[in-house]
Amino acid sequence: MGITVAIVAQGGMGSGVGRRLHERGASVRTLLSGRSAKSAERARAAGMEPAVDEKALLDGADIFLSILPPDRAEDLARQMAPALTALAKKPVYVDCNAVSPQTVERIAAIVAPTGADFVDAGIIGGPPREGYSPAIYAAGPAVGKTAAVRDWGIDWRPIDGPIGAASGLKMSYAGITKGSTAIAAAMLLGAARFGCGEALIAELSKSQPDMLKRMRGNIPGMYDKAYRWVGEMEEISDFLGANKPSADMYAAVARLYEFLADQHAAPNAGADNAIKALEAVLGRSGQS
């Protein structure tokens, strides 16, 4: 049997998932209204068919995947709600965004009056590529209705839990991985400022070689993603809201990534540019 999947939007992850589904024979649709020429080209290259409006996007689709920056997830649900309400046969609405369980519960509440089933999902890993798929965890009462996605090249991992469980898993995982990258970057910047960067790298290479290897791999790859991680860290802060010290810590991590994103966007801002300082410390590490 075939499957029709609607996806918004056409960023690296959305177009990557769309391409994987298309390559495996699924019919994939997207909505390009208000999107850039670059987004349209990514959609075309991924084999995603453009729909003229929300109703055309969703009509006859089996599953709708919301894959976009976390601060746009609720607005997209509101945008799709009228079309979902009008359809007799409704796709399962799957929110795949890096949002807190609290946010995903609000999104589910927006979708509920439309009569569409809702599934909470969290993506761990990068966009699909040859021989690789990110893990997509999914939870909620309707999760069984999405199991067929596994037959179309997606590493779909249903978990036993309510709406919010998959988002909670994503928040916890990202808080550890991206949080540790932020801590490492902050300490390297401190060491660079006080002239002990080279000594710190030398010590790490002797006493914490595995940690240094992760830092070398993760920090340079963070620069052009930092702007996207700001909203994710804010969602993690929301996730941890009942524990104020933890919530405050990730709110501060969001501000650090915001700062690093601004620094990355201004590479000629002077010798005190934070990205240049990180590159200088990590660059010397290759010679130690």
C-alpha positions as CSV (number, residue, x, y, z in Angstrom):
1,M,0.0,0.0,0.0
2,G,1.1,3.5,-0.7
3,I,1.4,6.4,1.8
4,T,0.9,10.1,1.4
5,V,2.8,12.4,3.8
6,A,2.5,16.1,4.1
7,I,5.5,18.0,5.6
8,V,6.0,21.6,6.7
9,A,8.6,22.9,6.3
10,Q,11.5,22.5,3.9
11,G,14.5,23.1,6.1
12,G,17.4,20.7,6.3
13,M,15.5,18.2,8.4
14,G,12.1,18.6,6.7
15,S,13.5,18.3,3.2
16,G,15.8,15.4,4.3
17,V,12.8,13.4,5.7
18,G,10.8,14.3,2.6
19,R,13.6,13.1,0.3
20,R,13.9,9.8,2.2
21,L,10.2,9.1,2.0
22,H,10.1,10.1,-1.7
23,E,13.0,7.8,-2.5
24,R,11.2,4.9,-0.9
25,G,8.1,5.5,-3.0
26,A,5.9,7.7,-0.7
27,S,3.9,10.6,-2.1
28,V,5.2,13.7,-0.3
29,R,3.6,17.1,-0.3
30,T,4.6,20.5,1.2
31,L,3.4,24.1,1.4
32,L,5.5,26.8,-0.1
33,S,3.4,29.9,0.4
34,G,5.5,32.5,2.1
35,R,8.7,30.4,1.8
36,S,11.9,31.5,0.1
37,A,13.3,30.5,-3.3
38,K,15.9,28.4,-1.4
39,S,13.1,26.5,0.4
40,A,11.3,25.9,-2.9
41,E,14.5,24.5,-4.4
42,R,15.1,22.2,-1.4
43,A,11.5,20.9,-1.8
44,R,12.0,20.4,-5.5
45,A,15.2,18.5,-5.0
46,A,13.6,16.3,-2.4
47,G,10.7,15.3,-4.6
48,M,8.2,17.2,-2.4
49,E,5.1,18.2,-4.4
50,P,3.9,21.8,-3.7
51,A,0.3,22.2,-2.6
52,V,-1.6,25.4,-3.3
53,D,-3.0,25.8,0.2
54,E,-3.5,24.1,3.5
55,K,-6.5,22.1,2.4
56,A,-4.8,20.8,-0.7
57,L,-1.8,19.9,1.5
58,L,-3.8,17.8,3.9
59,D,-6.6,16.4,1.8
60,G,-6.0,12.7,1.3
61,A,-2.7,12.7,3.4
62,D,-2.2,9.9,5.9
63,I,0.2,11.7,8.1
64,F,1.2,15.4,8.6
65,L,4.7,16.1,9.9
66,S,5.4,19.4,11.5
67,I,9.2,19.9,11.3
68,L,10.3,23.5,11.8
69,P,11.9,25.8,14.4
70,P,10.3,25.4,17.9
71,D,9.0,29.0,18.1
72,R,6.8,28.4,15.0
73,A,5.3,25.1,16.1
74,E,2.2,26.5,17.8
75,D,1.5,29.0,15.0
76,L,1.6,26.2,12.5
77,A,-0.9,24.2,14.4
78,R,-3.3,27.2,14.4
79,Q,-2.6,27.7,10.7
80,M,-3.5,24.0,9.9
81,A,-6.5,23.8,12.2
82,P,-9.2,25.2,9.9
83,A,-8.2,22.9,7.0
84,L,-8.1,19.9,9.4
85,T,-11.6,20.8,10.7
86,A,-13.0,21.0,7.2
87,L,-11.7,17.5,6.1
88,A,-13.8,14.4,6.5
89,K,-10.7,12.2,6.4
90,K,-7.9,13.7,8.5
91,P,-4.2,12.9,8.6
92,V,-2.5,12.2,11.9
93,Y,-0.9,15.4,13.1
94,V,2.6,14.6,14.2
95,D,4.6,17.4,15.9
96,C,8.3,16.6,15.4
97,N,9.7,19.8,16.8
98,A,12.2,20.5,19.6
99,V,9.6,21.7,22.1
100,S,9.0,21.0,25.7
101,P,6.2,18.7,26.9
102,Q,4.4,21.8,28.1
103,T,4.5,23.3,24.6
104,V,3.5,20.0,22.9
105,E,0.5,19.7,25.2
106,R,-0.7,23.2,24.0
107,I,-0.2,22.2,20.4
108,A,-2.2,19.0,21.0
109,A,-5.0,21.2,22.5
110,I,-5.1,23.3,19.3
111,V,-5.4,20.2,17.2
112,A,-7.9,18.3,19.3
113,P,-11.0,20.3,18.3
114,T,-10.3,19.5,14.6
115,G,-10.9,15.8,15.2
116,A,-7.5,14.8,13.9
117,D,-5.4,12.4,15.9
118,F,-2.2,13.8,17.4
119,V,1.2,12.3,18.0
120,D,4.1,13.8,19.9
121,A,7.5,13.1,18.3
122,G,11.1,14.1,18.9
123,I,14.0,13.8,16.4
124,I,17.4,12.9,17.6
125,G,20.2,13.2,15.1
126,G,20.9,15.0,11.8
127,P,18.9,14.9,8.5
128,P,18.6,11.6,6.7
129,R,21.5,10.8,4.3
130,E,22.8,7.8,2.5
131,G,22.8,4.9,4.9
132,Y,21.6,6.9,7.8
133,S,18.3,8.1,9.4
134,P,17.9,10.0,12.6
135,A,15.9,8.4,15.4
136,I,12.4,9.7,15.6
137,Y,10.7,8.8,18.9
138,A,6.9,9.0,19.0
139,A,4.4,8.8,21.8
140,G,0.7,9.3,22.6
141,P,-2.5,7.2,22.3
142,A,-2.5,7.5,18.4
143,V,1.1,6.5,18.0
144,G,0.1,3.1,16.5
145,K,-1.4,4.9,13.5
146,T,2.0,6.1,12.5
147,A,3.9,2.8,12.6
148,A,3.8,2.4,8.8
149,V,6.4,5.2,8.5
150,R,9.0,2.6,9.4
151,D,8.3,0.9,6.1
152,W,9.4,4.0,4.2
153,G,13.0,4.4,5.4
154,I,12.5,6.3,8.6
155,D,13.9,5.1,11.9
156,W,10.5,5.5,13.7
157,R,10.6,4.5,17.4
158,P,7.2,4.4,19.2
159,I,7.6,4.6,23.0
160,D,5.1,3.7,25.6
161,G,4.1,7.0,27.1
162,P,1.6,9.9,26.9
163,I,1.8,13.0,24.7
164,G,4.8,14.8,26.1
165,A,7.0,11.7,26.6
166,A,8.8,12.0,23.2
167,S,9.3,15.7,23.6
168,G,10.6,15.1,27.1
169,L,13.1,12.6,25.8
170,K,14.2,15.1,23.1
171,M,14.6,17.8,25.7
172,S,16.6,15.6,28.0
173,Y,18.9,14.3,25.3
174,A,19.5,17.8,23.8
175,G,20.1,19.3,27.2
176,I,22.9,16.8,27.8
177,T,24.5,17.0,24.3
178,K,24.1,20.7,23.4
179,G,24.3,21.7,27.0
180,S,27.7,20.1,27.4
181,T,28.9,21.8,24.2
182,A,27.8,25.1,25.6
183,I,29.7,24.5,28.9
184,A,32.9,23.5,27.0
185,A,32.6,26.6,24.8
186,A,32.2,28.9,27.8
187,M,35.2,27.4,29.6
188,L,37.4,27.6,26.5
189,L,36.4,31.3,26.1
190,G,37.3,31.9,29.7
191,A,40.7,30.2,29.3
192,A,41.4,32.2,26.1
193,R,40.6,35.4,27.9
194,F,43.1,34.8,30.7
195,G,45.9,33.3,28.6
196,C,45.6,29.7,29.7
197,G,43.9,28.2,26.7
198,E,47.0,26.3,25.4
199,A,47.7,24.9,28.9
200,L,44.1,23.8,29.3
201,I,44.2,22.0,26.0
202,A,47.4,20.3,26.9
203,E,46.0,19.1,30.2
204,L,42.8,17.9,28.6
205,S,44.8,16.0,26.0
206,K,46.6,14.1,28.8
207,S,43.8,13.6,31.4
208,Q,40.6,13.9,29.4
209,P,41.4,12.8,25.8
210,D,37.9,11.5,25.0
211,M,36.4,14.8,26.2
212,L,38.8,16.8,24.2
213,K,38.0,14.7,21.1
214,R,34.2,15.5,21.6
215,M,35.0,19.1,22.0
216,R,37.0,19.2,18.8
217,G,34.2,17.5,16.9
218,N,31.2,19.4,18.5
219,I,32.3,23.0,18.9
220,P,33.3,23.9,15.4
221,G,30.1,22.3,14.1
222,M,28.0,24.3,16.5
223,Y,28.8,27.8,15.1
224,D,26.4,27.9,12.2
225,K,23.7,26.1,14.2
226,A,23.8,28.2,17.3
227,Y,21.0,30.5,16.2
228,R,18.7,27.5,15.8
229,W,19.6,26.2,19.3
230,V,18.5,29.3,21.1
231,G,14.8,28.4,20.9
232,E,15.6,24.8,21.8
233,M,17.4,25.8,25.0
234,E,14.5,28.1,25.9
235,E,12.2,25.1,25.5
236,I,14.5,23.0,27.7
237,S,14.3,25.8,30.3
238,D,10.5,25.5,30.1
239,F,10.7,21.7,30.4
240,L,12.7,22.2,33.7
241,G,10.5,25.0,34.9
242,A,9.5,23.3,38.2
243,N,13.2,23.2,39.1
244,K,14.2,26.9,38.9
245,P,18.0,26.5,39.2
246,S,18.0,24.0,36.3
247,A,15.6,26.2,34.3
248,D,17.7,29.3,34.9
249,M,20.8,27.4,33.8
250,Y,19.3,26.6,30.3
251,A,17.9,30.0,29.9
252,A,21.5,31.2,30.3
253,V,22.7,28.6,27.8
254,A,20.1,30.0,25.4
255,R,21.7,33.5,25.8
256,L,25.2,32.0,25.3
257,Y,24.1,30.4,22.0
258,E,22.5,33.7,21.0
259,F,25.8,35.5,21.7
260,L,27.7,32.9,19.7
261,A,25.3,33.1,16.8
262,D,25.8,36.9,16.7
263,Q,29.5,36.5,16.8
264,H,29.4,33.9,14.0
265,A,27.4,36.4,11.9
266,A,30.1,39.0,12.4
267,P,33.4,37.3,11.7
268,N,35.3,40.6,11.1
269,A,34.2,42.2,14.4
270,G,37.7,42.3,15.7
271,A,40.3,40.3,17.6
272,D,38.0,39.7,20.5
273,N,35.5,37.8,18.4
274,A,34.4,34.8,20.4
275,I,34.4,32.4,17.4
276,K,37.9,33.4,16.5
277,A,39.0,32.9,20.1
278,L,37.5,29.4,20.1
279,E,39.1,28.5,16.8
280,A,42.4,29.8,18.1
281,V,42.3,27.6,21.3
282,L,41.1,24.5,19.4
283,G,43.5,25.2,16.6
284,R,46.5,25.1,18.9
285,S,45.2,21.8,20.3
286,G,45.9,20.2,17.0
287,Q,49.6,21.0,17.5
288,S,49.9,19.8,21.1
